[in-house]
Amino acid sequence: MYITLPRAETAITAGRFVLERTTNGQPLGWFIYGRSYLRNPDAVDIDPVELKLSDTTYETTQLNGVFGALRDAGPDFWGRRVIEKHVGKTLFGELDYLLHSPDDRAGALGFGLGQIPPAPKRDFNQTLELQMLQELADALVRDEIPASPGAVQVEQLLLLGTSMGGARPKAVIEDRDALWIAKFSRPDDRWNYPRVEHAMLRLAKECGIEVAESRIESVAGRDVLLIKRFDRLKTPTGYTRARMISALTVLRADETLQTRTRWSYVVLAEELRRIVSKPKDDARELFRRICFNALISNLDDHPRNHALIAVDLDWKLSPAYDLTPSPVVSQDHRDLAMECGDQGRFANESNIMSQHARFLLEMEEARRIVGGMKEQIEKTWYSTARASGVSENDAEAIRAAFVYPGFSRN
């Protein structure tokens, strides 16, 4: 395992990860920091949850023997599809995906079979190539690209992004100032997803939430959402990388039904106190995000859509991302993906307020946050959407997502 240290641009070897099987056939992963890394005065934890900087040999049988920080650096659903087309077969082990993925993964980790990390690649798609990338993504969605290693079109698939969250088609691109995640539309989209997600990021910012920077580019009559990567900082000679882990790792959870009992904003707030440098600020920020998700019916707020980031030594909540409304039919009851109060996942004002103290908030401050955000979204969601280029038809299609009646019912 390799890591790019804070403010550095090239990776160094951090340690060794081995995945094997126990005598009863259960996957067992173990990791040990390298001696030279432990002697490095600039060395940092790979993550502050499972792999703290130490000469300990860490072991896990969870997640099929893969530590959470490694899983977070691996490709998402879309990335796995890209890699499988590129290698010409379905892969089964997490290590296979890590080793086959290009160096666009989230965070500061890298993986390889050699003791010395490879030199960083500095070739990225440019914004002028967005049309080609959109067409390539469309072809992959339609499953029109054969799984044929070495084919020119398959080789081009690696130009598409393989990490940074979700199943939507995307690519990593570069402009003069930064790296961006380009999120493409799909032919079967119910509305203009790039415009709507851009509008939700703007609305969240207007509600006082720290969000990822975004903008819209239009190519060949199609809109593409560009989201600035907050885990990369451009320098005159390359990019620095920030460490990054998901809330799924912080919660020591998985995406299986058996572990979803730990999918909890309340538990996350308490775990943050052990990790972040400013726990009160991040607890308040997390509370605001719960309110926002409930008020726009963002029901896809699962733990992989929340992250912690460390640009230097200290950890904090990353900017918010993947904010999408869900105009579901129910007017009385909607559930978030994570528990947020005494009534579980119920996206309801009194439920959210029930655990305000666990977010280090006094009752009156919590009420001001909920009431102020509710008023802000009721008054401005439509104008913000339209100002972001969302069409009248699309605005009507998502209208039912905002401040649904059940939010304020006791």
C-alpha positions in Angstrom: 0.0 0.0 0.0 1.2 3.4 -0.9 0.3 6.8 0.4 0.8 10.4 -0.7 1.6 12.4 2.5 0.0 15.8 3.2 1.2 18.5 0.8 3.3 16.0 -1.2 2.8 15.1 -4.8 4.4 11.6 -5.0 3.5 8.5 -3.2 5.7 6.5 -0.8 5.3 3.0 0.5 3.2 2.9 3.7 3.1 -0.8 4.4 2.0 -4.2 3.3 -1.5 -5.7 3.0 -2.1 -9.4 2.6 -5.4 -11.2 2.0 -5.5 -14.9 2.8 -7.9 -17.5 4.1 -8.1 -19.0 7.6 -8.2 -22.8 8.1 -12.0 -22.7 7.9 -11.9 -20.8 4.7 -12.8 -17.3 6.0 -11.1 -14.3 4.4 -8.5 -12.7 6.6 -6.8 -9.5 5.8 -3.8 -8.2 7.6 -1.8 -5.0 7.3 1.5 -3.8 8.8 3.2 -0.4 8.4 6.7 -0.6 7.0 9.6 0.2 9.2 10.9 3.0 7.0 7.5 4.5 7.1 7.2 4.4 10.8 10.6 6.1 11.0 9.4 8.9 8.7 8.7 12.0 10.8 6.0 13.1 8.4 4.1 9.7 8.5 0.4 9.9 9.2 -2.4 7.3 9.9 -3.8 5.7 6.8 -7.1 6.1 8.6 -8.0 7.1 12.2 -10.4 4.2 12.8 -8.8 0.9 11.9 -5.3 1.6 10.8 -3.7 4.1 13.3 0.0 4.7 12.9 1.6 1.9 15.0 3.9 -1.1 14.7 0.9 -3.3 15.4 -0.1 -6.0 12.9 -3.8 -5.2 12.1 -6.1 -8.0 11.2 -9.7 -8.1 10.0 -12.3 -10.7 8.9 -14.9 -8.0 8.2 -15.8 -6.9 4.6 -14.3 -10.2 3.3 -11.0 -9.3 4.9 -10.6 -5.8 3.5 -10.2 -2.8 5.7 -12.7 0.0 5.3 -10.1 2.5 4.1 -9.1 0.2 1.2 -12.7 -0.3 0.3 -13.2 3.5 0.2 -10.3 3.8 -2.2 -11.7 1.1 -4.5 -13.9 1.7 -7.6 -17.6 2.2 -7.2 -20.4 0.4 -9.2 -19.7 2.4 -12.4 -16.0 2.0 -12.0 -16.3 -1.8 -11.6 -18.2 -1.9 -14.8 -15.5 0.1 -16.6 -12.8 -2.2 -15.3 -14.6 -5.4 -16.1 -15.0 -4.2 -19.7 -11.3 -3.3 -19.8 -10.0 -6.6 -18.5 -12.6 -8.6 -20.4 -14.1 -10.5 -17.5 -15.9 -10.2 -14.2 -13.6 -9.8 -11.2 -14.5 -11.2 -7.9 -12.0 -10.0 -5.3 -11.7 -6.4 -4.0 -7.9 -6.6 -4.5 -8.4 -7.3 -8.2 -10.4 -4.1 -8.6 -7.9 -2.1 -6.6 -5.0 -3.3 -8.8 -6.8 -2.9 -12.1 -8.2 0.6 -11.4 -6.4 3.7 -12.8 -4.9 6.2 -10.5 -8.0 8.4 -10.1 -9.3 6.9 -6.9 -10.5 9.0 -4.0 -8.1 10.0 -1.3 -4.4 9.5 -0.9 -3.9 5.7 -1.1 -2.4 3.7 -3.9 -1.9 -0.1 -4.5 0.5 -2.3 -6.3 2.5 -5.5 -6.3 5.9 -3.8 -6.1 7.6 -2.4 -3.1 8.3 0.9 -4.9 5.2 2.9 -6.0 4.9 3.8 -9.6 5.4 7.4 -10.7 2.2 9.5 -10.7 0.3 9.8 -14.0 -0.4 13.3 -15.0 -2.5 12.7 -18.1 -6.1 13.7 -17.7 -9.0 14.3 -20.0 -9.7 17.9 -20.8 -13.0 19.7 -20.9 -12.9 19.8 -24.7 -13.2 16.0 -24.7 -16.5 15.9 -22.8 -18.5 15.1 -25.9 -16.4 12.0 -26.6 -16.6 10.9 -23.0 -20.4 11.4 -23.0 -20.7 9.2 -26.1 -18.5 6.6 -24.6 -20.5 6.6 -21.4 -23.7 6.2 -23.4 -22.3 3.3 -25.3 -21.3 1.6 -22.0 -24.8 2.2 -20.5 -26.3 0.5 -23.6 -23.8 -2.3 -23.2 -22.6 -1.7 -26.8 -18.9 -1.9 -25.9 -17.5 -5.5 -26.1 -15.4 -6.9 -23.3 -12.3 -7.2 -25.5 -8.9 -6.3 -23.8 -6.8 -4.3 -26.2 -9.6 -3.0 -28.3 -9.2 0.8 -28.9 -12.7 1.6 -27.5 -12.1 -0.6 -24.5 -8.8 1.1 -23.8 -10.6 4.4 -23.9 -12.9 3.3 -21.1 -10.1 3.9 -18.7 -10.4 7.6 -19.5 -13.7 7.3 -17.6 -13.6 7.7 -13.8 -13.6 4.6 -11.6 -14.1 6.1 -8.2 -15.7 9.1 -6.3 -19.1 7.7 -5.6 -22.2 6.2 -7.2 -23.4 4.3 -10.2 -23.9 7.3 -12.6 -21.7 7.6 -15.6 -18.7 9.9 -15.0 -15.2 10.8 -15.8 -12.2 12.6 -14.3 -11.3 15.7 -16.2 -8.8 18.6 -15.9 -9.0 22.3 -16.6 -6.4 25.0 -15.9 -7.2 25.2 -12.2 -8.3 21.8 -10.9 -9.5 18.2 -11.4 -13.2 17.7 -11.7 -15.6 14.8 -11.7 -17.8 15.0 -14.8 -21.2 13.4 -14.1 -23.1 12.6 -17.3 -26.8 12.3 -18.1 -28.4 9.0 -19.2 -30.9 8.5 -21.9 -33.4 7.1 -19.4 -33.2 9.9 -16.9 -36.5 11.2 -15.6 -35.3 14.8 -15.6 -32.1 16.7 -16.3 -30.0 15.2 -13.4 -26.9 17.3 -14.0 -29.0 20.6 -13.7 -31.0 19.3 -10.7 -28.0 18.1 -8.7 -26.2 21.4 -9.5 -29.2 23.3 -8.2 -29.3 21.2 -5.0 -25.7 22.0 -4.3 -26.4 25.7 -4.7 -29.5 25.4 -2.5 -27.5 23.6 0.2 -24.9 26.4 0.1 -27.6 29.0 0.5 -28.7 27.0 3.6 -25.3 27.4 5.2 -23.9 24.0 4.3 -20.4 23.5 3.0 -20.6 21.9 -0.4 -18.4 20.8 -3.2 -17.9 23.4 -5.9 -19.9 22.7 -9.1 -20.7 24.0 -12.5 -22.5 23.0 -15.7 -20.9 22.4 -19.1 -23.1 21.8 -22.2 -21.8 19.7 -25.0 -23.8 18.7 -28.1 -27.1 19.6 -26.5 -26.4 17.6 -23.3 -25.6 19.0 -19.9 -22.7 17.7 -17.9 -22.2 18.4 -14.1 -18.7 19.2 -13.1 -17.9 18.8 -9.4 -14.5 20.0 -8.2 -12.5 17.3 -6.5 -11.9 18.4 -2.9 -9.3 15.6 -2.3 -6.9 17.1 -4.9 -5.1 20.5 -4.9 -3.3 21.6 -8.0 0.3 22.9 -7.7 2.7 24.2 -10.4 4.1 20.6 -10.8 1.2 18.3 -10.1 -1.4 17.6 -7.4 -1.4 17.0 -3.7 -3.8 14.5 -2.3 -6.0 14.6 0.8 -6.7 11.4 2.8 -10.3 10.5 2.7 -12.6 7.8 4.3 -16.3 7.3 4.1 -18.8 7.4 6.9 -19.3 3.7 6.3 -15.8 3.2 7.5 -16.2 5.5 10.4 -19.3 3.6 11.5 -17.5 0.2 11.0 -20.4 -0.8 8.9 -21.0 -2.4 5.5 -23.7 -2.1 2.8 -25.3 -5.5 3.8 -28.7 -5.6 5.6 -27.0 -7.2 8.6 -24.8 -4.2 9.3 -27.3 -1.4 8.6 -28.2 -1.2 12.3 -25.0 1.0 12.5 -26.3 3.3 9.7 -26.9 6.2 12.1 -26.3 9.9 12.0 -26.4 9.9 15.8 -23.7 7.3 16.1 -21.7 9.1 13.4 -21.8 12.3 15.4 -20.4 10.5 18.4 -17.7 8.8 16.4 -16.7 12.2 14.9 -15.8 13.4 18.4 -13.0 10.9 18.5 -11.6 11.8 15.1 -12.1 15.4 14.0 -10.2 18.4 15.2 -13.4 20.6 15.7 -16.1 18.2 16.9 -18.7 20.8 17.8 -18.4 22.5 14.4 -18.7 19.2 12.5 -21.5 17.9 14.7 -23.5 21.1 13.9 -22.7 20.7 10.2 -23.9 17.1 10.2 -27.1 18.2 11.9 -27.7 20.8 9.2 -27.2 18.1 6.5 -29.7 15.8 8.1 -32.3 18.7 8.0 -31.4 19.5 4.4 -31.7 15.9 3.3 -35.1 15.5 5.0 -36.4 18.8 3.6 -35.5 17.9 -0.1 -36.3 14.2 0.3 -32.7 13.2 -0.4 -33.3 9.6 0.5 -30.0 8.3 -0.9 -28.0 9.8 2.0 -26.3 6.5 2.8 -22.9 6.4 4.6 -20.8 6.3 1.4 -22.3 9.7 0.5 -20.7 11.2 3.6 -16.9 11.4 4.1 -14.1 12.7 6.3 -11.1 14.4 4.7 -7.6 15.3 6.0 -5.8 17.8 3.8 -3.0 18.1 6.4 -2.9 16.3 9.8 -6.4 17.1 11.0 -9.6 15.3 10.0 -13.0 17.0 9.3 -16.2 16.4 7.4 -15.7 16.7 3.7 -17.9 19.1 1.7 -21.3 17.7 1.0 -21.9 16.0 -2.4 -24.5 13.7 -4.1 -27.5 15.7 -3.1 -30.5 14.6 -5.1 -34.3 15.1 -4.5 -36.7 12.1 -4.5 -40.3 13.2 -5.2 -41.9 10.0 -3.8 -45.6 9.6 -3.5 -46.0 9.4 0.3 -47.0 12.7 1.9 -47.0 11.5 5.4 -43.9 9.4 5.9 -40.5 9.4 4.3 -37.3 7.7 5.6 -33.7 8.8 5.2 -31.1 6.1 4.6 -29.6 6.6 8.1 -31.2 6.8 11.6 -31.6 10.3 12.7 -33.6 10.2 16.0 -35.8 8.3 18.4 -38.1 7.2 15.6 -35.3 5.8 13.5 -34.9 7.0 9.9 -38.2 9.0 9.8 -37.4 12.3 8.0 -39.5 14.3 10.4 -38.8 17.5 12.4 -39.6 16.1 15.8 -37.6 13.0 15.1 -34.5 15.0 14.1 -34.9 17.3 17.1 -35.2 14.3 19.5 -31.4 13.8 19.5 -30.2 17.4 19.2 -28.0 17.1 22.3 -26.0 14.2 20.7 -25.0 16.8 18.0 -23.8 19.1 20.8 -26.7 21.5 20.2 -28.9 23.3 22.7 -32.6 22.9 22.0 -33.1 26.6 20.9 -30.2 26.4 18.5 -31.4 23.2 17.0 -34.9 24.7 16.6 -33.4 27.8 14.8 -31.5 25.5 12.4 -34.5 23.4 11.5 -37.0 26.3 11.3 -34.6 28.6 9.4 -33.8 25.9 6.9 -37.4 24.9 6.4 -38.3 28.5 5.7 -35.3 29.0 3.3 -36.1 25.9 1.3 -39.8 26.6 1.1 -39.2 30.1 -0.2 -36.2 29.5 -2.5 -36.0 26.0 -3.9 -37.9 26.9 -7.0 -36.1 30.1 -7.8 -32.7 28.4 -7.1 -33.6 25.5 -9.4 -34.7 27.8 -12.2 -31.7 30.1 -11.8 -29.5 26.9 -12.1 -31.1 26.2 -15.5 -33.7 23.6 -14.4 -36.6 23.7 -16.8 -40.1 24.5 -15.8 -41.1 20.9 -16.5 -38.3 19.4 -14.5 -39.0 21.8 -11.6 -42.6 20.6 -11.5 -41.4 17.0 -11.7 -39.3 17.4 -8.5 -41.7 19.8 -6.6 -43.1 17.1 -4.4 -39.7 16.4 -2.9 -39.5 19.7 -1.0 -40.8 20.2 2.6 -43.3 17.3 2.3 -46.3 17.6 4.7 -45.1 14.8 7.0 -41.9 16.7 7.9 -43.8 18.9 10.4 -46.4 16.4 11.7 -46.0 15.1 15.2 
